Amino acid sequence: MTDSNENSLRNMATTLLNMLRSASDPTAQRQNLPSAVPGHHLPSSAPGHSLERTSLGQATGVQGHGETPSCSTSIQHNMARSFPGLFNKKKGKGIKRPGAKTSSIIFFLLNKPMEKTPKVSEEMTLLQAGLGKKLIPIPHDASHKEISDILCESYPKLKDLEGAWLIHKAMGGAGQRKLNLVTPEDVGYTGTSLSKSWGGRGYLYIMPIQQELDTTPLPFTSKEFQGMPKARCSSCLELIPLQLLTNHVQTCMTMSETNETDDEVTILEDDGNEPKSPVGSDQNVSCPMCAEQFPEDSIQMHASTCGDEESNSVILAASESPSNFNSTSDIIKSLEDRVDQSKTFNINVTRDDLYQRGLKQWARQKQSSPKNRLLVSFIGEQGIDDGALRREFLTEMMRGLELHLFEGDAHQGKNPKYSISNLQENKFKICGEIIATSLAQGGPAPNFFSTWSYHFLCHGKMPDKDVPEVTDLEIQNLIEQVESAEGEKLPEYCDAIIACGYTGPINEDHKKAITDAIRLHSVMRLIPMLSQLKEGLSVYGLDDLLPQHHQALQQVFLPGNLKQVDADFMVKALSPQYSEKGSLRHWKEVTIINFFQDLLQNLEDQADDLGGSSSAESGPKQLSLEKLCQWISGQAHIPLVETERDRFKIIVNFDHDCTSRYGPHTICFPTVSACAVSITMPTQHITSYAELEELICQAVCDGFQFAKH
């Protein structure tokens, strides 16, 4: 019922409106007559108006001609005010979509692939070449192609890359910083993703993937500088981009002074002849710092980096020149010189689960760097780190890294374990930092790498020889299954073979191709782990030394090159503090030294029977030469530097008076001072070889803590 009344009211209002329009417009009157609402009769003409037929066939009112549109509009407005629900146009109920948001992002176009942000001097060079940083507005709803077009418009040289570029970002901080990839989405970069990645701080670096852009300085009238504010140089009266004006003024003044001096000299020497023209753009000028000749259009770029090149060359000549490294010991000593002794890198851990706790504390350090002197303390112990605790910590960490992050044969070398979780947690980067710190601060060498993984660390690519050996147990099992499969059994492993990237025929005739593809897959997937590890090696510049001295350093990284701790090394290092010859005390002391030598030799024989060192797999109660050496000195390895190796001594003291200090007692254990590399033997409790072996075994396996009791 309500709808019926509303329709009736609407029809009546429409009829009234037509009548009013007809009264003011005779043309509308005739046009609306046929469309009158049924049941209502309209007059044939409005009273007070006469109609005339014009030559154009239009009916025009004699009175009020020319005012009809405004009148009709006024009537429409009045009706809309009186009946807003009927005569106002209904608007859609949907929410009006706002305009696309735009973020002004600071981009920085690099000229080539690089791992770190450019230096300040390099930034000016790039800016002069039309690269460098620019503030570019990016709509949030822009697609990858639209973003590419916007960037190419701001950086014309970017078109030369043909889309082969990626976005990187550097974390906060001062100086040169590591560039991290901003991973594109499956549809490429979008305006929203770039806005979130930028976050209103720093720059987004556009890095070429496989090409290098030209860094020759462009004329100031180039398209790259059109959007920059300009100012006029007072010397040459040329409009210069404001960002480049400071450098231009210095160069322009130097050039003007040089030209004036040349003119004066020319006039004096030519004796009235026509003076020579000043230096032109096609002639060379001298750099005021290095005095070398450069073209005028490139002297500015050279001068901005000349000081850096000179200082870098001095540092290289002083500490990193390849001619200074005659042996592996020289390289290790150069790493020791790079340790910042004025600051410390503090690690506080407990001995329980030392590797995991040490890895966590290492990663947590925010206010210091591994470049500083490592200072280790074991929570709840009285020992003060004077070098021994640091060496012990690095020894345990290196052993833990080998056990948890690498796999394979210890004699042939190990590969990194394939673990995306460890990669995401940056454990391989921490591994590289610990390795570099261990070499620089007296720790053991990482001599457990396989040949191909060491080759990748040195040269950044796979070796050209045969496919490397597989260390992953699952991949090894798959290779064995493929090699032993016969007839129709081979297709059973089709899914596993295809998952390794092999797309060729799967039959017995192609077994070698299949197994080679599986081996290649097993090592190719380890490249991200090795790349992250190499990043950690850069903490002491070790990543730069590896390609230059890969032959000298391979004995540090590959197994079988470094001499392990043996009985001869330990016996030669013994320095007993004997009592007066001929005395009873001297006789006891010599006897104990003989027992100790027998113990060292027996431990070496036991290790040989087990096929090598038993320190890593023997368990806590098993005594070995490595454990004994680490208990006494804090390290289980022979010093890497020859001079330290020659100075390595184990001082043996003898305690003859324990009864007078402690009263009657039945047992005393040998004690050590790892920082002083000394051991004290209780002579009253060592009367046989069996007693010495039992006391030392119990002391070593249960007495690593620095405590009095």
C-alpha positions as CSV (number, residue, x, y, z in Angstrom):
1,M,0.0,0.0,0.0
2,T,2.8,2.4,0.8
3,D,4.5,1.7,-2.5
4,S,1.2,2.4,-4.4
5,N,0.7,5.8,-2.7
6,E,4.3,6.7,-3.3
7,N,4.0,5.9,-7.1
8,S,0.8,7.9,-7.3
9,L,2.4,10.8,-5.6
10,R,5.3,10.6,-7.9
11,N,3.1,10.5,-11.0
12,M,1.2,13.5,-9.9
13,A,4.3,15.5,-9.2
14,T,5.7,14.6,-12.6
15,T,2.5,15.7,-14.3
16,L,2.6,19.0,-12.4
17,L,6.2,19.5,-13.4
18,N,5.4,18.9,-17.1
19,M,2.5,21.4,-16.9
20,L,4.8,24.1,-15.5
21,R,7.4,23.4,-18.1
22,S,4.8,23.6,-20.9
23,A,3.6,26.9,-19.5
24,S,7.1,28.3,-19.9
25,D,8.1,26.5,-23.1
26,P,5.6,25.9,-25.9
27,T,7.9,23.5,-27.6
28,A,8.0,21.3,-24.5
29,Q,4.2,21.6,-24.4
30,R,3.7,19.9,-27.7
31,Q,6.5,17.4,-27.1
32,N,5.0,16.3,-23.8
33,L,1.4,16.0,-24.9
34,P,1.7,12.5,-26.2
35,S,3.5,11.3,-23.1
36,A,0.9,12.5,-20.6
37,V,0.1,10.3,-17.8
38,P,-3.0,8.1,-18.4
39,G,-6.1,9.5,-16.7
40,H,-4.9,13.1,-16.9
41,H,-5.6,15.6,-19.7
42,L,-3.2,18.4,-20.5
43,P,-4.3,21.7,-22.1
44,S,-3.5,22.2,-25.8
45,S,-1.6,25.4,-25.0
46,A,-0.7,27.4,-22.0
47,P,-2.9,30.5,-21.5
48,G,-1.3,33.8,-22.3
49,H,1.0,32.5,-24.9
50,S,0.7,32.4,-28.7
51,L,2.7,30.1,-31.0
52,E,4.4,31.0,-34.2
53,R,6.0,28.7,-36.8
54,T,9.5,29.8,-37.8
55,S,11.3,29.2,-41.0
56,L,13.4,26.5,-39.3
57,G,10.3,24.6,-38.3
58,Q,10.7,25.4,-34.5
59,A,7.9,26.6,-32.3
60,T,9.1,29.6,-30.4
61,G,7.2,31.5,-27.7
62,V,6.6,35.2,-28.5
63,Q,6.8,36.2,-24.9
64,G,9.8,35.2,-22.7
65,H,11.9,34.0,-25.7
66,G,15.5,33.3,-24.6
67,E,14.7,32.9,-20.9
68,T,13.2,29.5,-21.1
69,P,16.3,27.5,-20.1
70,S,16.9,29.5,-16.9
71,C,13.2,29.3,-16.0
72,S,13.1,25.6,-16.5
73,T,16.3,25.2,-14.4
74,S,14.8,27.3,-11.7
75,I,11.6,25.2,-11.6
76,Q,13.7,22.1,-11.4
77,H,15.7,23.5,-8.5
78,N,12.5,24.5,-6.7
79,M,10.9,21.1,-7.2
80,A,14.1,19.4,-5.9
81,R,14.0,21.5,-2.8
82,S,10.3,20.8,-2.2
83,F,10.5,17.1,-3.1
84,P,14.1,16.1,-2.4
85,G,13.4,12.4,-2.3
86,L,11.8,12.4,-5.8
87,F,13.7,14.9,-7.9
88,N,17.3,14.6,-6.5
89,K,19.4,12.2,-8.5
90,K,20.0,9.1,-6.4
91,K,23.7,8.6,-5.7
92,G,25.3,5.2,-5.5
93,K,25.6,3.6,-2.2
94,G,29.2,2.6,-2.9
95,I,32.1,4.4,-1.2
96,K,33.8,6.8,-3.5
97,R,37.3,5.5,-4.4
98,P,40.0,8.0,-3.4
99,G,42.8,8.9,-5.7
100,A,46.0,6.8,-5.8
101,K,48.5,7.7,-3.1
102,T,52.0,8.7,-4.1
103,S,55.2,8.4,-2.2
104,S,58.3,10.4,-3.1
105,I,61.2,7.9,-2.7
106,I,64.9,8.7,-2.9
107,F,66.5,6.4,-5.4
108,F,70.2,6.0,-6.0
109,L,71.3,4.6,-9.4
110,L,74.7,2.7,-9.2
111,N,76.9,2.2,-12.2
112,K,77.8,-1.4,-11.5
113,P,77.2,-4.3,-9.2
114,M,78.7,-3.7,-5.7
115,E,78.4,-5.2,-2.2
116,K,78.6,-1.9,-0.2
117,T,77.3,1.6,-0.6
118,P,79.5,4.0,-2.5
119,K,81.9,6.4,-0.9
120,V,81.1,10.1,-0.6
121,S,83.6,10.9,-3.4
122,E,82.0,8.2,-5.6
123,E,78.6,9.7,-5.1
124,M,79.7,13.0,-6.7
125,T,81.2,11.1,-9.6
126,L,77.9,9.3,-10.2
127,L,75.9,12.5,-9.8
128,Q,78.0,14.1,-12.5
129,A,77.3,11.2,-14.8
130,G,73.6,11.5,-14.5
131,L,73.4,8.7,-11.9
132,G,73.4,9.0,-8.1
133,K,70.4,10.0,-6.0
134,K,67.1,11.5,-7.1
135,L,63.7,12.1,-5.4
136,I,61.1,10.3,-7.6
137,P,57.4,10.2,-6.9
138,I,56.0,6.6,-7.2
139,P,52.2,5.9,-7.2
140,H,51.3,3.1,-4.8
141,D,49.3,1.3,-7.4
142,A,52.1,1.4,-10.0
143,S,53.0,-1.8,-11.6
144,H,56.6,-3.0,-12.4
145,K,56.4,-1.7,-15.9
146,E,55.1,1.7,-14.8
147,I,57.8,1.9,-12.2
148,S,60.4,1.0,-14.8
149,D,59.1,3.7,-17.1
150,I,59.2,6.3,-14.4
151,L,62.8,5.4,-13.4
152,C,63.9,5.4,-17.0
153,E,62.5,8.9,-17.5
154,S,64.4,10.2,-14.5
155,Y,67.6,8.1,-15.4
156,P,67.9,8.0,-19.2
157,K,70.9,5.8,-18.9
158,L,68.8,3.2,-17.2
159,K,67.3,2.3,-20.6
160,D,70.7,0.7,-21.5
161,L,70.1,-2.0,-18.9
162,E,66.9,-3.2,-20.7
163,G,65.3,-4.0,-17.3
164,A,68.3,-5.9,-15.9
165,W,68.4,-4.2,-12.5
166,L,67.3,-4.9,-9.0
167,I,66.6,-2.7,-5.9
168,H,68.8,-2.9,-2.9
169,K,68.8,-1.1,0.5
170,A,71.4,-0.5,3.1
171,M,70.8,-0.7,6.9
172,G,71.2,2.3,9.1
173,G,74.6,3.5,10.1
174,A,77.5,5.7,9.0
175,G,80.1,5.1,6.3
176,Q,80.0,2.3,3.8
177,R,77.3,-0.3,4.6
178,K,76.3,-3.6,3.3
179,L,73.7,-3.6,0.4
180,N,70.8,-6.0,0.9
181,L,68.5,-7.1,-1.9
182,V,64.9,-6.0,-1.8
183,T,63.3,-9.1,-3.2
184,P,60.7,-8.4,-5.9
185,E,57.3,-10.0,-5.8
186,D,56.1,-12.5,-8.4
187,V,54.8,-9.6,-10.5
188,G,58.0,-7.6,-10.0
189,Y,58.3,-4.4,-8.0
190,T,55.1,-2.5,-7.1
191,G,54.6,1.0,-5.8
192,T,53.3,-0.4,-2.5
193,S,56.2,-2.8,-2.0
194,L,58.8,-0.1,-2.7
195,S,57.1,2.4,-0.4
196,K,57.2,-0.2,2.5
197,S,60.8,-1.2,1.7
198,W,61.9,2.4,1.7
199,G,60.0,3.3,4.9
200,G,60.9,7.0,4.6
201,R,64.6,6.4,5.5
202,G,67.7,6.2,3.5
203,Y,67.9,5.3,-0.2
204,L,66.7,2.6,-2.5
205,Y,69.7,1.6,-4.6
206,I,69.1,0.6,-8.2
207,M,71.9,-1.9,-9.1
208,P,72.7,-3.2,-12.5
209,I,72.8,-7.0,-12.7
210,Q,75.2,-7.7,-15.6
211,Q,76.3,-4.4,-17.1
212,E,78.2,-1.3,-16.1
213,L,76.9,2.2,-16.8
214,D,79.2,4.9,-18.2
215,T,80.4,7.4,-15.5
216,T,81.7,10.1,-17.9
217,P,80.6,13.5,-16.6
218,L,77.7,14.9,-18.7
219,P,77.2,18.4,-19.9
220,F,75.2,20.6,-17.6
221,T,72.6,21.0,-20.2
222,S,71.8,17.3,-20.4
223,K,68.3,15.9,-19.8
224,E,69.5,14.3,-16.5
225,F,70.0,17.8,-14.9
226,Q,66.8,19.5,-16.2
227,G,64.9,18.9,-13.0
228,M,67.7,20.2,-10.7
229,P,67.7,23.8,-9.5
230,K,70.5,25.8,-11.2
231,A,72.6,28.8,-10.3
232,R,75.1,30.8,-12.5
233,C,78.8,30.5,-11.9
234,S,80.4,33.9,-11.5
235,S,83.6,32.9,-13.3
236,C,82.3,31.2,-16.5
237,L,78.7,32.6,-16.3
238,E,77.3,29.2,-17.0
239,L,74.2,27.8,-15.4
240,I,75.3,24.9,-13.1
241,P,73.0,22.4,-11.2
242,L,73.0,23.5,-7.6
243,Q,74.2,20.1,-6.4
244,L,77.3,20.3,-8.6
245,L,78.1,24.0,-8.1
246,T,80.5,23.7,-5.2
247,N,82.8,21.3,-7.1
248,H,82.4,23.3,-10.3
249,V,83.4,26.6,-8.6
250,Q,86.6,25.0,-7.3
251,T,87.5,23.5,-10.6
252,C,86.5,26.7,-12.5
253,M,88.7,28.9,-10.3
254,T,91.6,26.6,-10.7
255,M,91.2,26.5,-14.4
256,S,91.0,30.3,-14.6
257,E,94.2,30.8,-12.5
258,T,95.9,28.2,-14.7
259,N,94.8,29.9,-17.9
260,E,96.0,33.3,-16.6
261,T,99.4,31.9,-15.7
262,D,99.7,30.3,-19.0
263,D,98.8,33.5,-20.8
264,E,101.4,35.5,-18.9
265,V,104.1,32.9,-19.5
266,T,103.3,32.8,-23.2
267,I,103.4,36.5,-23.6
268,L,106.9,36.7,-22.0
269,E,108.4,33.9,-24.0
270,D,106.9,34.6,-27.4
271,D,108.6,38.1,-27.8
272,G,105.7,39.8,-29.5
273,N,104.4,36.8,-31.4
274,E,100.7,35.8,-31.2
275,P,100.1,34.3,-27.8
276,K,99.0,30.7,-27.5
277,S,95.4,30.0,-26.7
278,P,94.6,28.8,-23.2
279,V,94.0,25.2,-22.4
280,G,91.1,23.9,-24.4
281,S,88.7,21.1,-23.8
282,D,90.8,18.8,-26.1
283,Q,94.0,19.3,-24.1
284,N,95.2,17.8,-20.8
285,V,95.6,19.5,-17.5
286,S,97.5,18.4,-14.4
287,C,95.9,17.1,-11.2
288,P,97.0,19.3,-8.3
289,M,97.4,16.3,-6.0
290,C,99.2,13.7,-8.1
291,A,100.5,15.9,-10.9
292,E,99.3,13.5,-13.6
293,Q,97.8,14.7,-16.9
294,F,94.0,14.3,-17.5
295,P,91.5,15.7,-20.1
296,E,89.8,18.8,-18.9
297,D,86.4,17.2,-19.0
298,S,87.4,14.4,-16.6
299,I,89.8,16.2,-14.3
300,Q,87.0,17.0,-11.9
301,M,86.0,13.4,-11.6
302,H,89.6,12.3,-11.0
303,A,90.2,15.1,-8.4
304,S,87.3,14.0,-6.3
305,T,88.7,10.5,-5.8
306,C,92.5,11.2,-6.1
307,G,92.9,11.6,-2.3
308,D,91.1,8.4,-1.5
309,E,93.2,6.4,-4.0
310,E,96.4,7.8,-2.6
311,S,95.5,7.0,1.0
312,N,94.3,3.5,0.0
313,S,97.5,2.8,-1.9
314,V,99.6,3.9,1.1
315,I,97.6,1.4,3.4
316,L,98.0,-1.3,0.8
317,A,101.7,-0.7,0.6
318,A,102.1,-0.7,4.3
319,S,100.1,-3.7,5.3
320,E,98.5,-5.6,2.5
321,S,101.0,-5.6,-0.3
322,P,101.3,-9.2,-1.7
323,S,105.1,-8.8,-1.7
324,N,105.1,-8.6,2.1
325,F,103.5,-12.0,2.4
326,N,106.2,-14.7,2.0
327,S,104.4,-17.4,4.0
328,T,101.1,-18.3,5.7
329,S,102.5,-17.0,9.0
330,D,102.9,-13.5,7.4
331,I,99.3,-13.5,6.3
332,I,98.1,-14.6,9.8
333,K,100.3,-11.9,11.4
334,S,98.7,-9.3,9.0
335,L,95.3,-10.4,10.3
336,E,96.5,-10.0,13.9
337,D,97.6,-6.4,13.1
338,R,94.0,-5.6,12.1
339,V,92.6,-6.3,15.5
340,D,91.5,-3.2,17.3
341,Q,93.2,-3.6,20.7
342,S,91.6,-0.4,22.1
343,K,88.2,-1.9,22.3
344,T,86.8,-5.3,23.4
345,F,84.2,-7.7,22.0
346,N,82.8,-9.3,25.2
347,I,81.3,-12.8,25.3
348,N,79.9,-14.2,28.6
349,V,78.8,-17.8,28.5
350,T,78.5,-20.9,30.6
351,R,80.3,-24.1,29.8
352,D,77.0,-26.0,29.5
353,D,76.0,-26.1,25.8
354,L,79.0,-23.8,25.0
355,Y,78.6,-23.9,21.2
356,Q,74.9,-22.9,21.2
357,R,75.2,-20.3,23.9
358,G,78.3,-18.9,22.3
359,L,76.6,-18.6,18.9
360,K,73.7,-16.8,20.4
361,Q,75.8,-14.4,22.4
362,W,78.0,-13.7,19.3
363,A,74.9,-12.8,17.2
364,R,73.4,-10.7,19.9
365,Q,76.4,-8.2,20.2
366,K,75.1,-4.8,19.0
367,Q,77.5,-2.3,20.5
368,S,80.9,-3.8,19.5
369,S,82.4,-5.6,16.6
370,P,84.4,-8.9,16.1
371,K,87.2,-6.6,14.8
372,N,87.8,-5.7,18.5
373,R,89.8,-7.8,20.9
374,L,87.8,-10.8,22.0
375,L,87.3,-11.0,25.7
376,V,85.7,-14.2,27.1
377,S,84.4,-15.0,30.6
378,F,82.7,-18.1,31.8
379,I,79.8,-17.2,34.1
380,G,80.4,-18.3,37.7
381,E,84.2,-18.9,37.3
382,Q,87.1,-16.9,38.6
383,G,89.2,-17.0,35.5
384,I,90.2,-13.7,33.9
385,D,90.8,-13.8,30.2
386,D,94.4,-13.1,29.4
387,G,94.4,-15.1,26.2
388,A,93.7,-18.6,27.4
389,L,89.9,-18.3,27.8
390,R,89.7,-16.7,24.3
391,R,91.7,-19.5,22.8
392,E,89.6,-22.1,24.6
393,F,86.3,-20.5,23.5
394,L,87.5,-20.3,19.9
395,T,88.6,-23.9,20.0
396,E,85.2,-25.1,21.2
397,M,83.3,-22.8,18.8
398,M,85.4,-24.1,15.8
399,R,84.7,-27.6,16.9
400,G,81.0,-26.9,17.2
401,L,80.9,-25.2,13.7
402,E,82.4,-28.2,12.1
403,L,80.0,-30.6,13.9
404,H,76.8,-28.6,13.4
405,L,77.2,-26.6,10.1
406,F,79.3,-29.0,8.0
407,E,79.1,-32.6,6.9
408,G,81.3,-35.0,5.1
409,D,84.6,-36.9,5.6
410,A,87.0,-35.2,8.0
411,H,90.0,-36.4,5.9
412,Q,88.6,-35.4,2.5
413,G,87.0,-32.2,3.6
414,K,83.4,-31.2,4.5
415,N,80.7,-29.1,2.8
416,P,78.2,-26.8,4.4
417,K,75.0,-28.5,5.5
418,Y,72.0,-27.5,3.4
419,S,69.8,-25.7,5.9
420,I,67.5,-22.8,5.0
421,S,66.8,-22.2,8.7
422,N,70.5,-21.7,9.4
423,L,70.7,-19.4,6.3
424,Q,67.8,-17.3,7.5
425,E,69.3,-17.0,11.0
426,N,72.6,-15.8,9.4
427,K,74.5,-18.6,11.1
428,F,76.8,-19.1,8.2
429,K,77.7,-15.4,8.4
430,I,78.5,-15.8,12.1
431,C,80.5,-18.9,11.1
432,G,82.6,-16.7,8.8
433,E,83.1,-14.1,11.5
434,I,84.3,-16.7,14.0
435,I,86.7,-18.3,11.5
436,A,88.2,-14.9,10.7
437,T,88.4,-14.0,14.4
438,S,90.0,-17.3,15.2
439,L,92.8,-16.8,12.7
440,A,93.4,-13.2,13.8
441,Q,93.3,-13.8,17.6
442,G,95.2,-17.1,18.2
443,G,92.4,-19.6,17.6
444,P,92.6,-22.8,15.6
445,A,92.4,-23.0,11.8
446,P,89.2,-24.1,10.0
447,N,91.0,-27.0,8.2
448,F,87.9,-29.0,7.4
449,F,86.7,-27.4,4.2
450,S,86.4,-29.5,1.0
451,T,88.4,-28.5,-2.0
452,W,85.5,-27.2,-4.1
453,S,84.0,-25.1,-1.3
454,Y,87.4,-23.5,-0.6
455,H,87.7,-22.8,-4.4
456,F,84.3,-21.1,-4.3
457,L,85.4,-18.9,-1.3
458,C,88.5,-17.9,-3.2
459,H,87.1,-17.3,-6.7
460,G,83.3,-17.1,-6.3
461,K,82.6,-19.8,-8.8
462,M,82.5,-23.6,-9.2
463,P,85.7,-25.4,-10.3
464,D,86.0,-26.3,-13.9
465,K,87.0,-29.9,-13.2
466,D,84.8,-32.8,-12.3
467,V,81.6,-32.5,-10.3
468,P,82.4,-32.2,-6.6
469,E,81.8,-35.1,-4.2
470,V,78.4,-35.3,-2.5
471,T,78.3,-35.2,1.3
472,D,74.5,-35.1,1.8
473,L,73.4,-38.6,3.0
474,E,70.0,-38.4,1.2
475,I,71.6,-37.4,-2.1
476,Q,74.2,-40.1,-1.7
477,N,71.4,-42.7,-1.2
478,L,69.6,-41.4,-4.3
479,I,72.7,-41.7,-6.4
480,E,73.3,-45.3,-5.1
481,Q,69.7,-46.2,-5.9
482,V,69.9,-44.8,-9.4
483,E,73.2,-46.5,-10.1
484,S,71.9,-49.9,-8.9
485,A,68.5,-49.6,-10.5
486,E,67.9,-52.0,-13.4
487,G,65.2,-52.3,-16.0
488,E,61.9,-50.7,-15.1
489,K,63.0,-49.9,-11.5
490,L,64.7,-46.7,-12.5
491,P,61.4,-44.8,-13.3
492,E,60.4,-45.3,-9.6
493,Y,62.9,-42.6,-8.7
494,C,61.5,-40.2,-11.4
495,D,60.1,-37.7,-8.9
496,A,63.3,-37.4,-6.9
497,I,65.4,-37.1,-10.1
498,I,63.2,-34.4,-11.5
499,A,63.3,-32.6,-8.2
500,C,67.1,-32.4,-8.6
501,G,66.6,-30.5,-11.9
502,Y,67.2,-33.2,-14.4
503,T,64.8,-33.0,-17.4
504,G,66.4,-35.5,-19.8
505,P,65.4,-39.1,-20.6
506,I,65.3,-41.4,-17.5
507,N,66.6,-44.7,-18.6
508,E,69.7,-46.9,-18.2
509,D,71.5,-45.3,-21.1
510,H,71.5,-42.0,-19.3
511,K,72.5,-43.1,-15.8
512,K,75.7,-41.1,-15.8
513,A,73.9,-37.9,-16.9
514,I,71.4,-38.4,-14.2
515,T,73.9,-39.0,-11.4
516,D,76.0,-36.0,-12.6
517,A,72.9,-33.8,-12.5
518,I,72.1,-35.0,-9.0
519,R,75.6,-34.3,-7.8
520,L,75.6,-30.8,-9.4
521,H,72.2,-30.1,-7.7
522,S,73.6,-31.2,-4.3
523,V,76.4,-28.6,-4.5
524,M,74.7,-25.8,-6.4
525,R,72.1,-25.5,-3.6
526,L,75.0,-24.9,-1.1
527,I,76.2,-21.7,-2.9
528,P,73.9,-19.3,-0.8
529,M,75.5,-20.8,2.4
530,L,79.0,-20.3,1.1
531,S,78.2,-16.8,-0.1
532,Q,76.9,-15.9,3.4
533,L,80.0,-17.5,5.0
534,K,82.2,-15.4,2.7
535,E,80.4,-12.3,3.8
536,G,81.4,-13.1,7.4
537,L,85.0,-13.6,6.4
538,S,85.1,-9.9,5.4
539,V,85.3,-8.8,9.0
540,Y,89.1,-8.8,8.8
541,G,89.4,-8.5,5.0
542,L,90.0,-12.2,4.7
543,D,87.7,-12.5,1.8
544,D,90.0,-10.2,-0.2
545,L,93.1,-12.1,0.8
546,L,91.7,-15.5,-0.3
547,P,91.8,-14.9,-4.1
548,Q,95.3,-13.3,-3.9
549,H,96.9,-16.0,-1.7
550,H,94.7,-19.0,-2.2
551,Q,97.7,-21.4,-2.4
552,A,99.3,-20.2,0.8
553,L,95.9,-20.2,2.7
554,Q,94.7,-23.5,1.5
555,Q,96.8,-25.3,4.2
556,V,94.7,-23.2,6.7
557,F,91.3,-24.3,5.2
558,L,91.9,-27.8,3.7
559,P,92.5,-30.8,5.9
560,G,95.8,-32.7,6.0
561,N,98.1,-29.6,5.7
562,L,98.5,-28.5,9.3
563,K,100.4,-30.5,11.8
564,Q,98.2,-31.7,14.6
565,V,99.2,-31.8,18.3
566,D,101.4,-34.9,18.9
567,A,103.6,-36.3,21.6
568,D,106.8,-34.9,20.1
569,F,105.4,-31.4,20.0
570,M,104.2,-31.6,23.7
571,V,107.5,-33.2,24.9
572,K,109.6,-30.5,23.1
573,A,107.4,-27.8,24.7
574,L,108.0,-29.1,28.3
575,S,110.1,-26.8,30.4
576,P,110.5,-28.5,33.9
577,Q,111.5,-26.3,36.8
578,Y,113.8,-28.8,38.5
579,S,115.2,-28.7,42.0
580,E,119.0,-28.9,42.7
581,K,120.6,-31.9,40.9
582,G,121.4,-34.8,43.1
583,S,118.6,-34.1,45.6
584,L,115.7,-36.4,46.4
585,R,113.3,-33.8,45.0
586,H,115.2,-33.7,41.7
587,W,115.0,-37.5,41.4
588,K,111.2,-37.4,42.0
589,E,110.7,-34.6,39.5
590,V,112.6,-36.4,36.8
591,T,110.6,-39.6,37.5
592,I,107.3,-37.6,37.1
593,I,108.5,-36.1,33.8
594,N,109.3,-39.6,32.5
595,F,105.8,-40.7,33.5
596,F,104.3,-37.7,31.8
597,Q,106.2,-38.4,28.6
598,D,105.0,-42.0,28.6
599,L,101.4,-40.7,29.1
600,L,101.7,-38.4,26.0
601,Q,103.1,-41.2,23.8
602,N,100.4,-43.7,24.9
603,L,97.7,-41.1,24.1
604,E,99.2,-40.7,20.7
605,D,99.3,-44.5,20.1
606,Q,95.7,-44.8,21.2
607,A,94.6,-42.1,18.7
608,D,96.5,-43.9,15.9
609,D,94.6,-47.1,16.8
610,L,91.3,-45.3,16.6
611,G,92.3,-43.9,13.2
612,G,93.0,-40.3,14.2
613,S,92.1,-37.8,16.8
614,S,89.5,-38.9,19.3
615,S,88.9,-35.4,20.8
616,A,85.7,-34.7,18.9
617,E,83.9,-38.0,19.0
618,S,85.3,-39.7,22.1
619,G,83.0,-38.3,24.8
620,P,83.7,-36.3,28.0
621,K,85.6,-39.0,29.9
622,Q,88.0,-39.9,27.1
623,L,91.5,-38.3,27.4
624,S,93.3,-37.2,24.3
625,L,96.4,-35.2,23.4
626,E,94.2,-32.4,22.1
627,K,92.2,-32.2,25.4
628,L,95.3,-32.3,27.5
629,C,96.9,-29.5,25.5
630,Q,93.7,-27.4,25.7
631,W,93.5,-28.0,29.4
632,I,97.1,-26.8,30.0
633,S,97.2,-23.9,27.4
634,G,93.6,-23.2,26.4
635,Q,94.2,-24.3,22.8
636,A,94.2,-27.8,21.2
637,H,96.2,-26.8,18.1
638,I,99.8,-25.9,17.3
639,P,100.2,-22.1,16.9
640,L,99.8,-21.0,13.3
641,V,102.5,-18.4,13.4
642,E,106.1,-19.8,13.3
643,T,107.4,-17.3,15.9
644,E,104.6,-18.2,18.3
645,R,105.2,-21.9,17.6
646,D,108.9,-21.5,18.6
647,R,108.0,-19.6,21.8
648,F,105.3,-22.1,22.9
649,K,106.5,-23.7,26.2
650,I,104.7,-25.7,28.9
651,I,106.2,-24.8,32.3
652,V,106.2,-27.8,34.7
653,N,106.3,-26.9,38.4
654,F,106.5,-29.4,41.3
655,D,104.7,-29.2,44.6
656,H,106.5,-31.0,47.4
657,D,104.8,-29.3,50.4
658,C,101.1,-29.9,50.0
659,T,100.9,-31.8,53.3
660,S,102.3,-28.9,55.3
661,R,99.6,-26.6,53.7
662,Y,96.6,-28.8,53.8
663,G,97.4,-31.3,56.6
664,P,97.0,-35.0,56.1
665,H,95.1,-35.9,53.0
666,T,95.0,-38.8,50.5
667,I,94.8,-37.1,47.0
668,C,95.9,-33.9,45.2
669,F,95.3,-33.2,41.6
670,P,97.6,-31.4,39.2
671,T,96.7,-27.8,38.7
672,V,97.2,-25.6,35.6
673,S,97.5,-21.9,34.8
674,A,96.3,-21.7,31.2
675,C,97.3,-18.0,30.7
676,A,100.8,-18.8,31.9
677,V,100.8,-22.2,30.2
678,S,102.0,-24.0,33.2
679,I,101.1,-27.2,35.2
680,T,102.0,-28.0,38.8
681,M,102.5,-31.7,39.7
682,P,101.9,-32.9,43.3
683,T,104.9,-35.1,43.9
684,Q,103.7,-36.7,47.1
685,H,100.7,-38.3,45.3
686,I,102.5,-39.5,42.1
687,T,104.7,-42.4,42.8
688,S,103.8,-44.5,39.7
689,Y,102.7,-44.1,36.1
690,A,99.2,-45.4,37.0
691,E,98.7,-42.7,39.6
692,L,99.8,-40.0,37.2
693,E,97.5,-41.3,34.5
694,E,94.5,-41.5,36.8
695,L,95.0,-38.1,38.4
696,I,95.5,-36.3,35.0
697,C,92.6,-38.1,33.4
698,Q,90.3,-37.1,36.1
699,A,91.6,-33.5,36.3
700,V,91.3,-33.0,32.6
701,C,87.9,-34.5,32.1
702,D,86.3,-32.9,35.2
703,G,88.5,-29.8,35.9
704,F,88.2,-27.4,33.0
705,Q,86.5,-24.8,35.1
706,F,88.5,-22.1,36.7
707,A,87.8,-22.7,40.4
708,K,89.7,-23.4,43.5
709,H,87.6,-26.5,44.4
